[in-house]
Amino acid sequence: MAPTSTDAPLEAAVRDALATVQDPELRRPITELGMVDAVRVDADGTAHVHVLLTISGCPLRNTIVEDTTSAVGAVAGIAAVDVQLGVMTPEQRAALKEGLKRTTIPFTEPGSLTRVIAVASGKGGVGKSSLTVNLACAMAADGLRVGIIDADVHGFSVPGLMGITQAPTRVDEMILPPVAHGVKVISIGMFVDGNQPVVWRGPMLHRALEQFLTDVHFGDLDVLLLDLPPGTGDVAISVGQLLPGSSILVATTPQASAAAIAERAGALASQTGQQVIGVVENMSWLELPDGERMYPFGSGGGARLAERLTASLGTQVPLLGEVPLDPRLRECADAGSPVVIAAPDTAAARAISAVARSLSHRPRGLAGLNLGVTPTRE
């Protein structure tokens, strides 16, 4: 396609519109990624746009076409839009990868402002994974850039809870995470066939987590959530080693024994140097048809856990929220649509959204960052 246009000002307006179109996987403007090969505007107002895909089998090619058509079609003076797709040459793809390439964990670099929160629990079955995905979706709905690493390698569940069936896109050794509900997600479940178990031991678990942190291109995130396996095993220790600046959010139920076990997961922070930022109590109560509350798992476990962690760690660990039992939470999870998105007015969704906002509104500290400012004396 010839890059010339019969209407230069209108072509410039089209290019400005294209700068608002984001690659759905890289989440950066297609103009910035070198994906816009040529633009031409005919005398009759037809805009011809040639877009280069990173790979020929790009699974979101239709999304790129739709977003490009919508953005260009909104330009005053454009009567029709013709989007043609091509594929980057090896040289163009190499230049793209070089611009995105990371050889270290980006979330540990001195200039990173990404808040990393590992959601932990002492035992399984307390709703930790459901809490993780709903917190992520609530934060994304509030305008934050959010990612999830499903670090529960043996018990991965995040893809199903998010309704993700798409495999990650590979650009050679770089992995582009699928995006659902505005959240970038990576899980070992995206790399196994069917419901096959992952039979790995410590070193393999550590390497898988390390690869997720280095080879997966999340881009610039405000928050990265990790869904940890229950307990204080290999993955929890690896998170402390690979992400020493991360925080821990502890999930429990009101049951006394569950809270006691969860205390161990929080106490691990004293050995890894991480900060426990709070406790969330799941399954706190069940609201009956007459409006009364029933407490099938007892009450007060979350508050007692927060008090114990505060005493043992020597820092304030607040109870951030109590999430009630709600059939819609389970129904939405089974449908792959988190309750904060599908049923935001339910009691469970409101409670989780309140926790998400309390975490989001904590300032991202600038202490220790190089701001590029040199003091001078007069």
Secondary structure as UniProt FT lines:
FT   HELIX           8..18
FT   TURN            19..20
FT   TURN            24..26
FT   TURN            30..34
FT   STRAND          36..41
FT   TURN            43..44
FT   STRAND          46..53
FT   TURN            56..57
FT   TURN            59..60
FT   HELIX           61..73
FT   TURN            76..77
FT   STRAND          80..87
FT   HELIX           90..100
FT   HELIX           106..108
FT   TURN            110..111
FT   STRAND          115..121
FT   HELIX           128..141
FT   TURN            142..143
FT   STRAND          146..150
FT   TURN            154..155
FT   HELIX           158..162
FT   STRAND          169..171
FT   TURN            172..173
FT   STRAND          174..176
FT   STRAND          179..180
FT   TURN            181..182
FT   STRAND          183..187
FT   HELIX           188..190
FT   TURN            194..195
FT   HELIX           202..214
FT   STRAND          223..227
FT   HELIX           234..242
FT   TURN            244..245
FT   STRAND          247..252
FT   HELIX           256..267
FT   HELIX           269..272
FT   STRAND          275..287
FT   TURN            289..290
FT   STRAND          293..294
FT   TURN            296..297
FT   HELIX           301..313
FT   STRAND          319..325
FT   HELIX           327..334
FT   TURN            335..336
FT   HELIX           339..342
FT   TURN            344..345
FT   HELIX           347..360
FT   TURN            367..368
//
